[in-house]
Amino acid sequence: KDAVVLSDGILPQVEDLTITLEPGKLHLTWNPQSEGGSPADQMLLAVRAASELPYVDVIVGYASRYDGGYTYTFPDICKGHQMYGYLAFSSIDRKNFSRSQYIGEFTVM
């Protein structure tokens, strides 16, 4: 789970990442002023089931580094299941990436 690398590159990971859960939602917030990153860098968020549930979702470009956060809504099928999350950023032209970071294991409420 935490050994998975979805991307790697020269862009910085986000700083001051905070993760909170509420029923059906995963809230991410970060410092939008990461040293070496562009405000236009695009978020890449991947979530996958830790169990036999056949669920994987990858969100690209729904938020920028400048936005400082994003809220992911899980479909009902995920309720009660353990999930893994990964976060990375890419340049707007998709030529440069940050190293993906494992953001944890959590149970969808």
ZIKAKA-V296930 format. One line per field, one symbol per residue. phi: phi as a letter, one per 30 degrees, with the letter a starting at -180 (. if undefined). psi: psi as a letter, one per 20 degrees, with the letter a starting at -180 (. if undefined). burial: b if it has 9 or more other ideal C-beta (glycine too) atoms within 8 Angstrom, else e. A space follows every 50 residues. Layout:
BEGIN
phi=???
psi=???
burial=???
END
This chain:
BEGIN
phi=.dcdccaaldddddchdbbbcbeibbccbaddcdejccedecdbcbbbdd cdedbbbbcbidbceddilacccddeedeicdbcbbbabbdddicbbcdd bdckcbcdd
psi=giipohrqaiqqrqqlpppqqrojqoppqroilppirqhippqoppqqqi aipmppppppjiqrghhjrqpppqqhhipiqpqqqqprqqrhjkhqrrpq ppjrpqpp.
burial=eeebeebeeebbbbbebebebeebbbbbebebebeebeebbbbbbbbbbb eeeebeeebeeeebbebebbebebeeebbebbbbbbbbbbbeeeeebbbb bbbeebebe
END
